[in-house]
Amino acid sequence: MKQNLPVTTRHTAIPPGVTLVSKTDLKGVITYANEAFVEISGYTLDELLGRSHNIVRHPDMPPAAFEDMWRTLQSGKPWRGIVKNRCKDGGYYWVDACVVPITRHDQVIGYMSVRKHATAAAIDAAKGLYRAMAAGTFQPRARLPAWLGIRSGMRAGSLFVAFLMLAGGALGIGGLTLADDALTQLYQAQLQPVAAIGKIEARLSDSRATMLEIRLARREGVQGGAQEALDGQITKLRANRDEIHALLGQLTGMDAQVAQQKDLLTTALTRYTDDGLRLVERAAAHDDPVKVDQLVAQTVLPLEQAATAAAGGLRNALTVAARTAYDDTLDRNARIRHFAIAGIVFGLLVVALVGHMFIRGIVNPLNASIRRLNRIAQGDLQGEIDLSGTGESGQLNHAAAVMQLHLKVMIDEIALAARRIHRHCATLNIALYEVTEHSEEQHDRVYSAIRSLDAAVAETSDLSERAERLMHLAASVQGDGGLALAADTRELATATRLTAFGADEVAGAMRQVAELIVENRGEAQRAWQASEELKRTAVELNQLVDYFEPAKTAVAGGGGTGPGTAADTAIPPAHPAAQAQAVSPEPATTA
C-alpha cells in the first residue's frame, strides 16, 4: 500500500456542518472535489483532479479497512466508517465517511465520498478498531445472512410451518395408530385368551359336577328314566371335552413366556380329556360304578386340579404380559408426549429467534428507511446515515441513504453556485456603479462644454453682426481707404460667421455625445437592475437550500433586496460596495 510521508501531529478539526465531497471514477481517480475538501486537505484543486484518491490516505489507516470498503462497494452497497486522512503538510484530520456508488442506467460509473465531522467517541472507537486490525486480533461482528429478506423469510416461514404441521400430524396419527395396535394386541392377545381360560375353567367345573352326578346316579342304580339322565350326562361330558379342545384352539399369537404356560395348559387339558374324561365316559357307558368312582377319585380330579392350576398360571402370565404391554404403551406415549413438547418448544424458540432476526434485519431497517424518507420530505438532509438491514429492507435503506447523500451534495453545489452568483453580481454592481459615476461626470463636463460653446457662438454671432454693420459703414466712405476698410471688414464678418457655424456644429456633436452618455447611463442602470434581480434569485436559491438545511442561516441573509430597497430603484445607492460586502460574505469552507 502506498505510504504518504512525511506525517506530523498537527490535527485539523472538521467543524460541524461542513461537508467534504469528492468523486472518483471506477479506478479511484478523483474527478470532483468541493471547496471544503480542497481547503481541509491543503491541496489545490488542480493537484487533486486526475490523482488517485489515496493521495490523502494516512499511513495509520490499516489496509484491511480499505479492503472492506472496496469489497462492500464492489458488491453494490454503500460503505461507512471513521477514516483518518492526511493533509498535504503531513497533518491529519478525522472524518465520518460514507462512500456510495454513482450509478447511471443501473450501471456503476464511479464513487462518491461524503465526509463530515466525526465525534470524539467515534474516533476513540475507530482507533481501538484499527489497532486490533493492525495486530491481527480483530474479529468482525457477526452479520445477518444476506438471504434474510421478506421473500426468503416468507418462504422459509411457510416451509417451517408446513414442517411443524407435518411433524405434528405424524406424531398425532402415529400415536393413534400405535394406540390402536396396542388396544388390538390387548384384546387379541390378552382379553380373548383370558375369556377362553374362563370358559375352560367353567367347562372343567361343569364336567366335575357332571361326573359327581354320574357317581351318585350309579350308586342309586339305574332305574326307569335314570338311564336317560345318565345318557344326557355322558353327552354333556363329551360336549365339554369338545368345547375345551375348541377353546384351546383359540389360544394363539402369544409371546414366548405366555406360550410356555399355554403349552402346559394344553398338555394338562389333553391328559384331562384323554386320560380322564374319555375313561369316565367309557366306564359310565359300560355301567361300572366302581370304575367310575375309581377314575374320578384317582385320575380325573388330580388331572382337573392340574389343568385348573395350569389355567391359573396361564391367566397370571397373560396378566403379567398385559401389564407389561400397558407399561410399554405408557412409556411410548410418554416419549411421544415429550417429543411433541420438545417439538413445540423448539418451534417456539425457532419462531422467537426468527422473529427477532426478522425484526432486527427487516422491520427495524424498514422503519429507519421510512423515518429517513419522512425527514427528507421535511427538508432534513442532516440525519444520521444508517446502513443496517438485509434483504429488501436493507436495499431500501441503502437506496434511501444514497439518495440522501446525493441530494445533500446537490444542495451544497446549488448553494455554492448561488454564493458565486451573489458574489459576482456584487462585483458587477460595483463596476456598474463606477461606470455610472463616470458617465455622470462625463455628462456634466460635456454639458459644461456645450454651454461654453453656446456662449462662444453667441458672442461670435454678435461680433459677426457688428462686422457687417462696420462693413456697411466702410462702404459709405469715399476713397481708397474706405474700400480697403470695407474689404477687411467683409473678411472679418465672413470669418466670424464661419467660426459661429463651426462652433454650432461642435455644440450639436457634443449634444449627441451627451445623449449617448445618457443612454449608456440608462443601459448601465438597467444592467445594474438585472444584476440585482440575479442577486435576488441567488438569495431565493439560498433560501431554498436553507429549507433542506434549517440549522444554517442564509448566506445572503440581511442583504436588503426586498421591496422598497435600492435594488428596486432605477438609480443605485450612494456606493453599493458596502451593501455587496454586507450581503455576500464568503465563508471559509463550504458545506
Secondary structure, DSSP 8 states (H G I E B T S, - for coil): --------S-B----TT--EEEEE-TT-BEEEE-HHHHHHH---HHHHTTSBGGGGB-TTS-HHHHHHHHHHHHTT--EEEEEEEE-TTS-EEEEEEEEEEEEETTEEEEEEEEEEE--HHHHHHHHHHHHHHHHT---------TT-SHHHHHHHHHHHHHHHHHHHHHHHHHHHHHHHHHHHHIIIIIIHHHHHHHHHHHHHHHHHHHHHHHHHHHHH---TTHHHHHHHHHHHHHHHHHHHHHHHHT--S--HHHHHHHHHHHHHHHHIIIIIIHHHHHHHHTT-HHHHHHHIIIIIHHHHHHHHHHHHHHHHHHHHHHHHHHHHHHHHHHHHHHHHHHHHHHHHHHHHHHHHHHIIIIIHHHHHHHHHHHHHHTT---S-------HHHHHHHHHHHHHHHHHHHHHHHHHHHHHHHHHHHHHHHHHHHHHHHHHHHHHHHHHHHHHHHHHHHHHHHHHHHHHHHHHHHHHTS-SHHHHHHHHHHHHHHHHHHHHHHHHHHHHHHHHHHHHHHHHHHHHHHHHHHHHHHHHHHHHHHHHHHHHH-TTS--TTTT---STTSGGGSSS--S-HHHHHHHH----SS--
